[in-house]
């Protein structure tokens, strides 16, 4: 799915004053565990599922999510500063441009119905501007958006996406790096507050039983809190339309002003 839109550096909150606060939830690390993947995909609403390439259940879970009208993303493994194991399809700092782009293209092809991508780990690679530019070349060719998981404060991945005109988002909150109901609840409330303050928020979580159980209870109540759950691509399309409307109004205003000055209306 090609997304014919992009976000300028300051436009992620372009709709904040005119529409309901929106929340995006991305479930990472889908593909290794079938039972957990199915439970996550069965959550209500337009949640996105980021799938690890070349994993035992990546294809079947991507197809299940697509059949349920859910968004499918590639969870691309990227080199981390701690040298933790990355698994198949890893993008590392030692790959040449041709190698890195071939590995990424193969990973995209291995996950059906992909519309976008975010990084799995990547605390090292997302600091490498040249490597990120190589990544964005592939995403631009395939019409995919990019979500920066922001696994390091030094990430330049979103800057690379922005410079290439690729639709992009950045993670605001990790829900479950502590797997307790109390922690997930605290993080979820933080996400809701951010959504209400800035107009939207991006949450990333994992298919842990505690997370799925919490979201099963929390998601149906979002409307009562004045928050709308949206998919990442849906949000990006809304933003692109808002930018088009603003630009059309600007052009109309300039034209009207010129018309009056020239007494030609």
C-alpha positions in Angstrom: 0.0 0.0 0.0 1.6 3.3 -1.1 0.9 6.3 1.1 0.9 9.5 -0.9 1.7 11.8 2.0 4.4 13.0 4.3 4.8 14.8 7.6 6.8 18.0 7.7 9.0 18.6 10.8 6.4 20.4 12.7 3.2 19.0 11.3 2.6 15.8 13.4 0.2 17.9 15.5 -1.5 19.7 12.6 -5.0 18.4 13.5 -4.6 18.6 17.3 -7.0 21.6 17.7 -9.7 20.4 15.3 -10.3 16.7 15.9 -10.7 14.2 18.7 -7.4 13.1 20.4 -6.1 10.0 18.7 -4.2 7.0 20.0 -2.1 4.6 17.9 -1.0 1.2 19.4 1.6 -1.0 17.7 2.1 -4.5 19.0 5.8 -5.5 18.3 7.6 -8.8 18.2 4.8 -10.8 16.4 5.8 -14.0 14.7 7.5 -16.3 17.1 4.6 -17.3 19.4 1.4 -18.3 17.6 -0.9 -18.3 20.7 0.3 -14.8 21.8 0.1 -13.5 18.3 -3.5 -14.6 17.8 -4.5 -13.2 21.2 -3.0 -9.8 20.2 -4.7 -9.7 16.8 -8.0 -10.5 18.4 -7.9 -7.2 20.4 -10.6 -4.8 19.4 -10.0 -1.8 17.1 -7.5 -0.7 14.5 -4.3 -1.8 16.2 -1.2 -2.3 14.1 1.0 -5.4 14.4 4.7 -5.3 13.7 5.9 -8.7 12.6 9.4 -10.1 12.8 10.5 -11.4 9.4 11.4 -15.0 8.7 9.8 -16.2 12.0 7.8 -19.4 12.3 4.4 -17.7 12.3 5.1 -14.4 10.6 3.1 -15.2 7.4 0.1 -16.8 9.0 -0.2 -14.1 11.6 0.2 -11.3 9.0 -2.6 -12.9 6.9 -4.8 -13.3 10.0 -4.3 -9.6 10.9 -5.1 -8.6 7.3 -8.2 -10.6 7.2 -9.4 -8.9 10.3 -8.8 -5.5 8.8 -5.7 -4.8 10.9 -2.6 -3.0 9.8 0.5 -5.1 9.2 4.0 -3.7 9.7 7.5 -5.1 9.4 9.5 -5.1 12.7 12.9 -4.9 11.1 15.8 -6.1 13.4 18.6 -3.5 13.6 21.9 -3.6 15.3 21.9 -2.6 19.0 24.6 -1.1 21.2 24.5 -4.1 23.6 25.2 -6.7 20.9 22.0 -8.6 21.7 20.9 -11.3 19.3 18.8 -10.0 16.5 17.5 -13.0 14.7 16.9 -13.5 10.9 16.6 -10.5 8.6 19.0 -8.4 10.8 20.3 -5.0 9.5 23.8 -4.6 10.9 26.5 -2.0 10.9 28.8 -4.2 8.8 26.5 -4.6 5.8 27.3 -2.7 2.6 24.5 -0.7 0.9 23.7 -3.4 -1.5 23.7 -6.1 1.2 21.6 -4.0 3.6 19.0 -3.1 1.0 18.8 -6.7 -0.2 18.2 -8.0 3.4 15.5 -5.3 4.0 13.8 -6.0 0.7 13.7 -9.7 1.4 12.3 -9.0 4.9 9.5 -6.9 3.4 8.7 -9.5 0.9 8.6 -12.2 3.6 5.7 -10.5 5.5 2.5 -10.2 3.5 0.4 -7.0 3.5 3.1 -4.7 5.0 2.2 -1.0 4.9 5.0 0.4 7.1 8.0 -0.5 9.2 9.5 0.2 12.6 12.8 -0.9 14.1 13.3 -3.8 16.4 16.1 -2.8 18.8 18.3 -0.6 16.7 20.0 1.5 19.4 23.2 1.4 17.3 22.0 1.4 13.7 19.4 4.2 14.1 22.3 6.5 15.1 24.0 5.9 11.7 22.6 8.4 9.2 24.0 6.8 6.1 22.6 3.4 7.1 19.2 5.0 7.7 19.3 6.8 4.4 19.8 3.4 2.8 16.8 2.0 4.7 14.7 4.9 3.6 15.6 4.4 -0.1 14.0 1.0 0.1 10.9 2.3 2.0 10.5 5.1 -0.5 10.6 2.6 -3.4 8.0 0.4 -1.8 5.7 3.2 -0.6 6.0 2.3 3.1 5.8 4.6 6.1 8.4 4.6 8.9 7.8 4.6 12.7 10.9 5.3 14.7 10.7 3.1 17.8 13.1 5.5 19.5 15.2 2.9 21.2 17.9 5.6 21.7 17.7 9.3 22.3 20.4 9.7 19.7 18.3 8.2 16.8 18.4 10.0 13.5 16.1 7.5 11.8 13.1 9.9 11.8 15.3 12.7 10.4 16.3 10.4 7.5 12.6 9.6 6.8 11.7 13.3 6.9 14.5 14.2 4.5 13.3 11.6 2.0 9.7 12.7 2.2 8.6 9.4 3.7 5.5 9.5 6.0 6.9 9.0 9.6 5.9 8.8 13.2 7.8 8.5 16.4 7.1 6.3 19.5 5.9 8.2 22.6 5.4 5.5 25.2 6.5 1.9 25.7 3.7 0.2 27.6 5.2 -2.9 29.0 9.0 -3.0 29.6 7.9 -4.0 33.1 5.3 -6.8 32.9 2.9 -5.9 35.6 -0.6 -4.7 35.4 0.2 -1.6 37.6 3.1 -0.6 35.3 1.1 -1.1 32.1 -1.8 0.9 33.5 0.6 3.8 34.5 2.1 3.8 31.0 -1.3 3.6 29.3 -2.5 6.6 31.3 0.6 8.5 30.3 -0.2 7.8 26.7 -3.8 9.0 27.1 -2.6 12.2 28.8 -0.2 12.8 25.9 -2.9 12.2 23.3 -5.2 14.7 25.0 -2.4 17.3 25.3 -0.8 17.1 21.9 -3.7 15.6 19.9 -2.2 12.2 19.4 0.2 9.6 20.9 2.0 6.5 19.7 2.2 3.6 22.0 4.3 0.4 21.5 3.7 -2.8 23.4 4.3 -6.5 23.1 2.0 -9.6 23.0 2.7 -10.4 26.7 -0.3 -11.9 28.5 -0.5 -9.1 31.0 -0.5 -6.5 28.2 -3.2 -8.3 26.2 -5.4 -8.8 29.3 -5.1 -5.1 30.2 -5.9 -3.9 26.7 -8.9 -6.1 26.4 -10.4 -4.2 29.3 -9.0 -0.7 28.5 -9.7 -0.3 24.8 -13.5 -0.5 24.9 -13.5 2.5 27.3 -11.4 4.8 25.1 -14.4 6.6 23.7 -15.6 7.5 27.2 -12.3 9.2 27.7 -12.6 11.2 24.5 -9.8 9.4 22.7 -10.1 7.7 19.3 -8.0 4.6 18.4 -6.6 4.9 14.9 -4.1 3.0 12.7 -0.8 4.6 11.9 -1.5 4.8 8.2 -5.0 6.2 8.9 -3.4 8.9 11.0 -0.8 9.7 8.4 -3.5 10.1 5.8 -5.5 12.4 8.0 -2.4 14.5 8.5 -1.7 14.7 4.8 -5.2 15.8 4.1 -4.9 18.5 6.8 -1.8 19.8 5.2 -3.4 19.8 1.8 -6.4 21.8 3.2 -4.0 24.3 4.9 -2.1 24.8 1.7 -5.3 25.2 -0.3 -6.5 27.8 2.1 -3.2 29.6 1.9 -3.2 29.7 -1.9 -6.8 30.9 -2.0 -6.0 33.6 0.5 -3.0 34.8 -1.5 -5.0 34.7 -4.7 -7.8 36.7 -3.2 -5.4 39.3 -1.8 -3.7 39.7 -5.2 -7.0 39.9 -6.9 -8.2 42.8 -4.7 -4.9 44.6 -5.1 -5.1 44.4 -8.9 -8.9 45.2 -8.9 -9.3 42.2 -11.2 -12.1 40.3 -9.4 
